[in-house]
Amino acid sequence: MEQSFNAYVESSIKEHWDLPSLTDYKGATLQYKDVARKIEKLHIIFEESGIKKGDKIAVCGRNSSHWGVTFMATLTYGAVIVPILHEFKADNVHNIVNHSEAKLLFVGDVVWENLDEAAMPLLEGILLMTDFSVLVSRSEKLTYAREHLNEMFGKKFPKNFRKEHVNYHKDEPDELAAINYTSGTTSYSKGVMLPYRSLWSNTKFAFEVLELKPGDKIVSMLPMAHMYGLAFEFLYEFAVGCQIYFLTRMPSPKIIFEAFSEVKPNLIVAVPLIIEKIIKKSILPKLETPAMKLLMKVPVINDKIKSTIHEQMIQAFGGNFVEVIIGGAAFNQEIERFLQMIEFPYTVGYGMTECGPIITYEDWQRFKAGSCGKAAPRMEVKILSPDPENVVGEIVCRGPNVMLGYYKNEEATAEVIDEEGWLHTGDLAVMDAAGNVTIRGRSKNLLLGPSGQNIYPKEIEDKLNNMPYVAESIIVQQNGKLVGLVYPDFDDAFANGLKQEDLERVMEENRIALNATLPVYSQIAKMKIYPEEFEKTPKKSIKRFLYQEAKG
């Protein structure tokens, strides 16, 4: 097959015309032919309102079938998709829409309530994703096209819309397909420019290592605005001919359980937190009884118990899957040991937005515990270390998955992609003789939220440092929660007659005020006051690693 991502989409639609495609959990299902019809209608809107190939179209909302349709319609038209995390605050969304120079914005209803169209002057229109109605139009052409859409569609396909009418934009490997923003504020936000070859190579990778077939089912839980969920819960499955169920709401363990038992997915793609929650909520309580603890120590019974637990775990995930793929954040070692003990079919992959996303992976049967697999097909991976097996070094990689660079930011691009095309990930690891990569730390100060969202501590610290009586601060992650460590401006505080307990009250007020400006996944759980300045390097940056374990 030629190296074309849109060819995957086109052939899947034609081959699976009458199969179910996108389902909103507890809602309607679109067959592949319905998706094709909706894509065609959006193409008419794009064309009639003067959208050209290469123009940017932004999408922001919870996962849903219409989110998927918007994505596919944009790429198959030859426009560039800009997916925006729906958890971002309004000003972050405005920032990204403006920075990307998007012409149209598709929004979910929850997102739309908080946005201000006046803050996005470059947009020609805003459409509601639920029914593609026009919320804001700054173009008579767009208004006309939407009002006369069915009539135009009928004229274009007078004898019914059929498979043979499906004919999509032919993409080139290095052509820009998507701009994915790693964070919400423009000072830190980098728009990762992913070319079609990256989407194609990631999709082909999934065909090579996973075994889904037409009609199989998957539950989409991870945000589609993130490459991990987008690539492996949507793009690959769509290309195969699967039925994709979108939860369309916050993926709480209760809803996930319910969806798993109803849908019985054939593959599960998750972040560690989801797996950990399921184990802690439904499996471990049964093991914590005195009788169970005693039985676990008896070898023969032990095996029987293990297989019972194994079975309970399998059932918790719907009982019908081949493997569970875990990625997006570091995996808790105790939980991983537990999964090994009960011989659960899981594997851990590693990637980053800049590779759309996959860098390393290994099949669960050959997977080395604690690692995150080996270089993915078509990718070269090496560790910058004199002795990669024993001495930690930075992971670098190159290949078709790697981005073109950061949008409108050549300086940042030059910092991560060297002259030979190696992408410097900023992550530290060792690699054994067989090529298994084991991550030992992140060198660039990046923390990961519960669904693998990127949290940049520096962004939060900059805000916190501007709050009353804060001299300097560090944000660290402990037990999955963010903690603000603060060295207060004691001189200023004492000059204003504040005592220690007053300072604690002020810091709590700061925490509440700060959280009001942050997305849900990067909320600060508590503040801790430090009596002296933080230690710094000669370049005057705080030695963060000294404070990761700060007790309080």
C-alpha positions as CSV (number, residue, x, y, z in Angstrom):
1,M,0.0,0.0,0.0
2,E,1.2,3.5,-0.8
3,Q,2.4,5.6,2.1
4,S,-0.8,7.6,2.5
5,F,-2.9,8.1,5.7
6,N,-6.0,9.3,3.9
7,A,-5.9,6.1,1.7
8,Y,-6.4,4.1,5.0
9,V,-9.5,6.2,5.8
10,E,-10.9,6.0,2.2
11,S,-10.4,2.2,1.8
12,S,-11.8,1.5,5.3
13,I,-15.0,3.5,4.6
14,K,-15.5,1.7,1.3
15,E,-14.7,-1.8,2.6
16,H,-16.8,-1.4,5.8
17,W,-19.7,0.6,4.4
18,D,-22.5,-1.1,6.3
19,L,-20.6,-1.9,9.5
20,P,-21.1,0.2,12.7
21,S,-18.3,2.8,13.1
22,L,-18.6,5.5,15.7
23,T,-20.9,5.1,18.7
24,D,-21.6,7.6,21.5
25,Y,-21.9,5.3,24.6
26,K,-25.6,5.2,25.6
27,G,-26.4,7.2,22.4
28,A,-26.5,6.8,18.6
29,T,-24.3,4.8,16.3
30,L,-23.0,5.9,12.9
31,Q,-22.2,3.3,10.3
32,Y,-19.1,3.8,8.0
33,K,-21.5,5.1,5.3
34,D,-23.0,7.7,7.7
35,V,-19.5,8.9,8.6
36,A,-18.8,9.2,4.9
37,R,-22.0,11.2,4.3
38,K,-21.2,13.6,7.2
39,I,-17.6,14.0,5.9
40,E,-19.0,14.9,2.5
41,K,-21.3,17.5,4.0
42,L,-18.5,19.1,6.0
43,H,-16.4,19.1,2.8
44,I,-19.2,21.1,1.1
45,I,-19.2,23.6,4.0
46,F,-15.4,23.9,3.8
47,E,-15.5,24.4,0.0
48,E,-18.4,26.8,-0.1
49,S,-16.9,29.0,2.7
50,G,-13.6,29.2,1.0
51,I,-11.4,26.9,3.1
52,K,-8.3,25.9,1.2
53,K,-6.0,23.0,1.5
54,G,-3.5,23.7,4.3
55,D,-5.9,26.0,6.2
56,K,-6.2,25.2,9.9
57,I,-9.4,23.9,11.5
58,A,-9.5,23.6,15.3
59,V,-11.6,21.1,17.3
60,C,-12.3,21.3,21.1
61,G,-14.7,19.1,23.0
62,R,-15.1,15.8,24.8
63,N,-14.6,12.7,22.7
64,S,-17.7,11.9,20.6
65,S,-18.6,10.5,17.2
66,H,-18.9,14.0,15.8
67,W,-15.4,14.8,17.1
68,G,-14.2,11.9,15.1
69,V,-16.1,13.0,12.0
70,T,-14.7,16.5,12.3
71,F,-11.2,15.1,12.5
72,M,-11.6,12.8,9.5
73,A,-13.4,15.5,7.4
74,T,-10.5,18.0,8.0
75,L,-7.7,15.6,6.9
76,T,-9.6,14.1,4.0
77,Y,-10.2,17.6,2.7
78,G,-6.5,18.4,2.9
79,A,-6.8,21.0,5.7
80,V,-4.8,20.9,8.9
81,I,-6.5,19.7,12.2
82,V,-5.7,21.5,15.5
83,P,-7.1,19.3,18.3
84,I,-7.4,21.2,21.6
85,L,-7.8,19.5,25.0
86,H,-11.3,20.3,26.3
87,E,-10.0,20.6,29.8
88,F,-8.0,23.7,29.0
89,K,-9.4,27.0,30.4
90,A,-11.0,29.4,28.0
91,D,-8.0,31.7,27.6
92,N,-5.8,28.7,26.7
93,V,-8.3,27.7,24.0
94,H,-8.3,31.3,22.7
95,N,-4.5,31.3,22.7
96,I,-4.2,28.1,20.6
97,V,-6.9,29.1,18.2
98,N,-5.1,32.4,17.6
99,H,-1.6,31.0,17.5
100,S,-2.6,28.3,15.0
101,E,-4.5,30.9,12.9
102,A,-7.4,28.5,12.7
103,K,-10.2,29.6,10.2
104,L,-12.9,27.4,11.8
105,L,-13.5,26.1,15.3
106,F,-15.7,23.1,16.1
107,V,-16.8,23.0,19.8
108,G,-18.6,20.8,22.2
109,D,-21.5,22.4,24.0
110,V,-19.7,22.3,27.4
111,V,-16.7,24.1,26.0
112,W,-18.7,26.7,24.1
113,E,-20.4,28.0,27.3
114,N,-17.0,29.4,28.5
115,L,-15.5,30.8,25.3
116,D,-15.5,34.3,24.1
117,E,-15.7,34.7,20.3
118,A,-14.4,38.3,20.5
119,A,-11.1,36.9,21.8
120,M,-10.6,34.9,18.6
121,P,-10.6,37.5,15.9
122,L,-9.1,35.4,13.1
123,L,-11.9,32.8,13.1
124,E,-14.3,32.8,10.2
125,G,-16.8,30.6,12.0
126,I,-17.6,28.5,15.1
127,L,-19.7,25.4,14.7
128,L,-21.3,23.2,17.3
129,M,-20.1,19.6,17.1
130,T,-23.4,18.0,18.1
131,D,-25.2,18.9,14.9
132,F,-22.7,21.1,13.0
133,S,-24.9,24.1,13.4
134,V,-23.2,27.5,13.1
135,L,-22.8,29.3,16.4
136,V,-20.8,32.3,15.0
137,S,-20.4,33.2,11.4
138,R,-18.2,36.1,10.1
139,S,-18.6,35.0,6.6
140,E,-21.8,35.2,4.4
141,K,-20.5,32.2,2.4
142,L,-20.4,30.1,5.6
143,T,-23.9,31.1,6.7
144,Y,-25.3,30.4,3.2
145,A,-23.5,27.1,2.9
146,R,-24.9,25.8,6.2
147,E,-28.4,27.0,5.5
148,H,-28.5,25.4,2.0
149,L,-26.4,22.3,2.9
150,N,-28.9,19.6,2.2
151,E,-29.9,21.2,-1.0
152,M,-26.3,21.4,-2.2
153,F,-25.7,17.8,-1.1
154,G,-28.7,16.7,-3.0
155,K,-27.5,18.6,-6.1
156,K,-24.1,17.0,-5.9
157,F,-25.4,13.5,-5.5
158,P,-28.8,13.4,-7.3
159,K,-29.0,9.6,-7.3
160,N,-27.9,8.9,-3.8
161,F,-24.5,9.1,-2.2
162,R,-22.6,5.9,-2.8
163,K,-19.2,4.3,-2.2
164,E,-17.8,5.3,-5.5
165,H,-18.3,9.0,-4.6
166,V,-15.8,8.7,-1.8
167,N,-12.6,10.2,-3.1
168,Y,-10.2,12.0,-0.7
169,H,-7.3,14.3,-0.7
170,K,-4.0,12.5,-1.7
171,D,-1.6,13.3,1.0
172,E,2.2,13.6,0.7
173,P,4.5,12.1,3.4
174,D,5.9,15.5,4.5
175,E,2.7,17.5,4.2
176,L,1.4,19.0,7.4
177,A,-1.6,17.1,8.8
178,A,-2.0,18.2,12.4
179,I,-0.8,20.8,14.9
180,N,-0.9,19.4,18.5
181,Y,-0.3,21.8,21.3
182,T,1.5,20.3,24.3
183,S,0.2,22.8,26.8
184,G,-2.3,25.6,27.0
185,T,-0.3,28.8,27.5
186,T,1.5,30.3,24.5
187,S,4.7,31.0,26.4
188,Y,5.2,27.2,27.0
189,S,2.9,25.9,24.5
190,K,4.5,24.4,21.5
191,G,2.4,23.5,18.5
192,V,3.8,20.1,17.4
193,M,3.6,19.9,13.6
194,L,2.9,16.3,12.6
195,P,3.1,15.4,9.0
196,Y,1.0,12.7,7.3
197,R,3.9,10.3,7.4
198,S,3.7,10.3,11.2
199,L,0.0,9.5,11.2
200,W,0.6,6.9,8.5
201,S,3.6,5.3,10.2
202,N,1.8,5.2,13.6
203,T,-1.3,3.6,12.0
204,K,0.9,1.1,10.1
205,F,2.7,0.3,13.3
206,A,-0.6,-0.6,15.0
207,F,-1.5,-2.9,12.0
208,E,1.9,-4.6,12.4
209,V,1.7,-5.3,16.2
210,L,-2.0,-5.4,17.1
211,E,-4.6,-7.9,15.8
212,L,-7.9,-6.2,15.6
213,K,-10.3,-7.1,12.8
214,P,-13.4,-5.5,11.2
215,G,-16.3,-5.4,13.6
216,D,-14.1,-5.6,16.7
217,K,-15.0,-3.1,19.5
218,I,-13.0,-0.6,21.5
219,V,-13.8,1.9,24.2
220,S,-12.3,5.4,23.7
221,M,-11.4,6.7,27.2
222,L,-8.3,8.9,26.6
223,P,-8.7,12.4,25.3
224,M,-8.6,12.4,21.5
225,A,-6.8,15.8,21.6
226,H,-3.8,13.8,22.9
227,M,-1.9,11.7,20.3
228,Y,-1.9,8.5,22.4
229,G,-5.7,8.2,22.6
230,L,-6.1,9.6,19.1
231,A,-3.6,7.1,17.4
232,F,-4.5,3.9,19.3
233,E,-8.2,4.3,20.3
234,F,-9.4,6.0,17.1
235,L,-7.2,6.2,13.9
236,Y,-6.0,2.6,13.8
237,E,-9.4,1.2,14.8
238,F,-11.1,3.3,12.2
239,A,-8.7,2.1,9.5
240,V,-9.4,-1.5,10.6
241,G,-13.2,-1.2,10.5
242,C,-13.8,-1.5,14.2
243,Q,-16.7,0.0,16.2
244,I,-15.4,2.7,18.5
245,Y,-17.4,3.6,21.6
246,F,-16.9,7.2,23.0
247,L,-17.7,7.6,26.6
248,T,-18.6,11.3,26.0
249,R,-18.3,12.1,29.7
250,M,-15.7,12.0,32.5
251,P,-14.2,8.5,32.5
252,S,-14.7,7.7,36.2
253,P,-13.9,4.1,37.2
254,K,-17.7,3.4,37.6
255,I,-18.5,4.5,34.0
256,I,-15.4,2.7,32.6
257,F,-16.4,-0.6,34.4
258,E,-19.9,-0.3,33.1
259,A,-18.8,0.4,29.6
260,F,-16.3,-2.5,29.7
261,S,-18.9,-5.0,30.8
262,E,-21.4,-3.8,28.2
263,V,-19.1,-3.3,25.2
264,K,-16.6,-6.1,26.0
265,P,-13.8,-4.4,24.0
266,N,-11.2,-6.4,22.0
267,L,-8.3,-4.2,23.0
268,I,-7.7,-1.8,25.9
269,V,-5.6,1.2,25.7
270,A,-5.1,2.9,29.0
271,V,-3.0,5.2,31.2
272,P,-1.6,3.7,34.5
273,L,-4.0,5.6,36.7
274,I,-7.1,3.9,35.2
275,I,-5.5,0.5,35.7
276,E,-4.4,1.4,39.3
277,K,-7.9,2.7,40.1
278,I,-9.6,-0.5,38.9
279,I,-7.2,-2.7,40.9
280,K,-7.5,-0.6,44.0
281,K,-11.3,-0.3,43.9
282,S,-12.3,-3.8,42.9
283,I,-9.5,-6.3,43.2
284,L,-7.3,-5.4,46.2
285,P,-10.1,-5.1,48.8
286,K,-10.9,-8.8,48.3
287,L,-7.3,-9.7,48.9
288,E,-6.9,-7.6,52.0
289,T,-8.9,-10.0,54.3
290,P,-6.9,-12.0,56.9
291,A,-8.1,-15.3,55.3
292,M,-6.8,-14.3,51.9
293,K,-3.5,-13.1,53.2
294,L,-3.0,-16.5,54.8
295,L,-4.0,-18.4,51.7
296,M,-1.6,-16.4,49.5
297,K,1.3,-17.9,51.5
298,V,0.3,-21.5,50.7
299,P,1.9,-22.4,47.4
300,V,-0.7,-24.8,45.9
301,I,-3.7,-22.7,47.0
302,N,-1.7,-19.6,46.0
303,D,-1.8,-20.6,42.3
304,K,-5.5,-21.3,42.5
305,I,-6.1,-17.8,44.1
306,K,-3.8,-16.2,41.5
307,S,-5.9,-17.7,38.7
308,T,-9.1,-16.6,40.4
309,I,-7.7,-13.0,40.7
310,H,-6.5,-13.2,37.1
311,E,-10.0,-14.2,36.0
312,Q,-11.6,-11.3,38.1
313,M,-9.2,-8.8,36.4
314,I,-10.0,-10.2,32.9
315,Q,-13.7,-9.9,33.7
316,A,-13.3,-6.3,35.1
317,F,-12.1,-5.3,31.6
318,G,-15.0,-7.0,29.9
319,G,-13.4,-10.4,29.4
320,N,-12.9,-10.2,25.7
321,F,-9.6,-8.4,25.1
322,V,-6.2,-9.7,23.8
323,E,-4.0,-7.3,25.7
324,V,-4.0,-4.1,27.7
325,I,-1.6,-1.4,26.4
326,I,-0.4,1.0,29.0
327,G,1.4,4.3,28.3
328,G,1.3,8.1,28.8
329,A,2.8,8.1,32.3
330,A,5.1,6.2,34.6
331,F,3.7,3.0,35.9
332,N,3.6,2.2,39.6
333,Q,6.0,-0.6,40.3
334,E,3.9,-2.4,42.9
335,I,1.0,-2.5,40.6
336,E,3.2,-3.8,37.8
337,R,4.5,-6.6,40.1
338,F,0.9,-7.5,41.0
339,L,0.0,-7.8,37.2
340,Q,3.1,-10.0,36.7
341,M,2.2,-12.2,39.6
342,I,-1.3,-12.9,38.2
343,E,0.1,-13.2,34.6
344,F,-2.1,-10.5,33.3
345,P,-1.6,-9.7,29.5
346,Y,-0.3,-6.2,29.6
347,T,2.5,-4.2,28.0
348,V,3.9,-0.7,28.4
349,G,4.8,1.5,25.5
350,Y,6.6,4.9,25.4
351,G,6.1,7.8,23.1
352,M,5.6,11.6,23.0
353,T,3.4,14.0,21.1
354,E,6.5,14.9,18.9
355,C,6.4,11.3,17.5
356,G,2.6,11.1,17.0
357,P,3.3,9.3,19.5
358,I,5.0,5.9,19.4
359,I,8.7,5.5,20.0
360,T,9.1,2.1,21.8
361,Y,6.8,-0.9,22.2
362,E,6.8,-4.7,22.7
363,D,4.1,-7.4,22.4
364,W,2.9,-8.5,25.9
365,Q,4.2,-12.0,25.5
366,R,7.8,-10.8,24.9
367,F,7.5,-7.7,27.1
368,K,10.3,-7.2,29.7
369,A,8.8,-6.1,33.0
370,G,9.7,-2.6,34.1
371,S,10.7,-1.6,30.6
372,C,8.7,0.2,27.9
373,G,9.6,-2.1,25.0
374,K,12.0,-1.8,22.0
375,A,12.2,0.7,19.2
376,A,9.0,0.6,17.2
377,P,9.0,-0.4,13.5
378,R,10.7,2.3,11.3
379,M,12.1,4.1,14.3
380,E,15.7,4.2,15.4
381,V,16.3,4.7,19.1
382,K,19.5,5.1,21.0
383,I,20.7,6.2,24.4
384,L,23.3,9.0,24.6
385,S,25.6,7.3,27.1
386,P,29.1,5.8,27.1
387,D,27.5,2.6,28.4
388,P,23.8,2.4,27.6
389,E,23.3,-0.8,29.5
390,N,24.5,0.5,32.8
391,V,24.8,4.3,32.6
392,V,21.7,6.4,32.2
393,G,21.5,8.7,29.2
394,E,19.0,10.7,27.2
395,I,16.7,8.9,24.7
396,V,17.0,10.1,21.2
397,C,15.1,8.8,18.2
398,R,14.6,9.4,14.5
399,G,12.3,8.0,11.8
400,P,9.1,8.8,10.0
401,N,7.1,9.2,13.2
402,V,9.1,12.4,14.1
403,M,7.4,15.8,13.8
404,L,8.4,18.5,11.3
405,G,9.1,20.9,14.2
406,Y,7.2,23.3,16.4
407,Y,4.8,25.7,14.7
408,K,6.2,29.2,14.3
409,N,9.1,28.4,16.7
410,E,12.3,27.5,14.9
411,E,14.4,28.1,18.0
412,A,12.5,25.5,20.1
413,T,12.7,23.1,17.1
414,A,16.5,23.5,16.9
415,E,16.7,22.7,20.6
416,V,15.2,19.2,20.2
417,I,15.9,18.1,16.6
418,D,19.7,18.0,15.8
419,E,21.3,18.3,12.3
420,E,21.2,14.5,11.8
421,G,17.5,14.4,12.5
422,W,17.6,12.9,16.0
423,L,14.8,14.0,18.3
424,H,16.1,14.6,21.8
425,T,13.3,13.5,24.1
426,G,14.6,14.9,27.4
427,D,13.8,11.5,29.0
428,L,16.6,9.5,30.6
429,A,16.9,5.7,30.3
430,V,19.1,2.6,29.9
431,M,18.8,0.0,27.2
432,D,19.8,-3.6,27.5
433,A,21.5,-5.8,24.9
434,A,18.2,-6.9,23.4
435,G,17.1,-3.2,22.9
436,N,14.6,-3.0,25.8
437,V,14.4,0.6,27.0
438,T,13.9,1.3,30.7
439,I,13.1,4.8,31.7
440,R,14.9,6.2,34.7
441,G,13.6,9.8,34.8
442,R,12.5,12.8,32.9
443,S,15.2,15.4,32.5
444,K,12.9,18.2,31.3
445,N,10.6,19.2,34.1
446,L,7.5,17.6,32.8
447,L,4.9,15.9,35.0
448,L,2.0,13.8,33.8
449,G,-1.7,14.2,34.7
450,P,-4.1,11.3,35.4
451,S,-4.9,10.7,31.7
452,G,-1.3,11.4,30.6
453,Q,-1.9,15.2,30.2
454,N,1.3,17.3,30.1
455,I,1.8,19.4,33.2
456,Y,4.5,22.0,33.1
457,P,5.5,22.9,36.7
458,K,7.2,26.0,35.5
459,E,3.9,27.4,34.2
460,I,2.2,26.9,37.5
461,E,5.2,28.2,39.4
462,D,5.3,31.4,37.4
463,K,1.7,32.1,38.4
464,L,2.3,31.1,42.0
465,N,5.4,33.3,42.3
466,N,3.2,36.3,41.5
467,M,0.9,35.7,44.4
468,P,1.0,37.4,47.8
469,Y,4.0,36.7,50.0
470,V,5.5,34.0,47.7
471,A,9.2,34.5,47.1
472,E,9.8,31.3,45.1
473,S,8.1,28.0,44.6
474,I,8.4,24.5,43.2
475,I,5.6,22.2,42.1
476,V,6.2,18.5,42.7
477,Q,4.1,15.4,42.3
478,Q,3.6,13.1,45.3
479,N,1.3,10.0,45.3
480,G,-0.2,11.3,42.1
481,K,-1.1,14.7,43.6
482,L,0.5,18.0,43.0
483,V,2.1,19.8,45.9
484,G,3.2,23.4,46.0
485,L,6.5,24.0,47.9
486,V,6.8,27.7,48.8
487,Y,9.6,29.7,50.3
488,P,7.7,32.8,51.5
489,D,8.8,36.4,51.4
490,F,9.2,36.5,55.2
491,D,10.5,40.1,55.3
492,D,7.4,41.4,53.6
493,A,5.2,39.1,55.7
494,F,6.7,40.2,59.0
495,A,6.7,43.9,58.0
496,N,2.9,43.5,57.5
497,G,2.5,41.9,61.0
498,L,1.9,38.3,59.7
499,K,2.8,35.3,61.9
500,Q,3.5,31.8,60.8
501,E,-0.2,30.7,61.1
502,D,-1.2,33.8,59.0
503,L,1.2,32.7,56.3
504,E,-0.3,29.3,56.2
505,R,-3.8,30.8,55.8
506,V,-2.5,33.1,53.0
507,M,-0.9,30.1,51.2
508,E,-4.1,28.2,51.4
509,E,-5.9,31.2,49.9
510,N,-3.2,31.4,47.2
511,R,-3.8,27.7,46.5
512,I,-7.5,28.2,46.0
513,A,-7.0,31.3,43.8
514,L,-4.3,29.4,41.7
515,N,-6.5,26.4,41.2
516,A,-9.2,28.6,39.8
517,T,-6.9,29.3,36.8
518,L,-5.7,25.7,36.2
519,P,-7.3,22.8,34.4
520,V,-8.8,20.0,36.6
521,Y,-5.8,17.7,36.0
522,S,-3.2,20.2,37.3
523,Q,-4.9,21.3,40.5
524,I,-2.6,21.8,43.5
525,A,-3.7,19.5,46.4
526,K,-1.7,21.2,49.2
527,M,0.9,23.8,50.0
528,K,4.0,23.4,52.1
529,I,6.0,26.3,53.5
530,Y,9.8,26.1,53.4
531,P,11.8,28.0,55.9
532,E,14.8,28.8,53.6
533,E,15.6,29.5,50.0
534,F,15.7,26.5,47.6
535,E,19.2,25.4,46.6
536,K,20.2,26.6,43.1
537,T,22.6,25.7,40.3
538,P,25.3,28.1,39.2
539,K,22.8,29.2,36.5
540,K,20.4,30.1,39.4
541,S,17.8,27.5,38.5
542,I,16.4,25.6,41.5
543,K,17.8,22.1,42.0
544,R,14.4,20.4,41.6
545,F,15.6,16.9,42.1
546,L,16.4,17.7,45.8
547,Y,12.8,18.4,46.5
548,Q,10.9,15.6,44.7
549,E,10.4,13.6,47.9
550,A,9.7,16.6,50.2
551,K,7.7,15.3,53.1
552,G,5.0,17.4,54.6
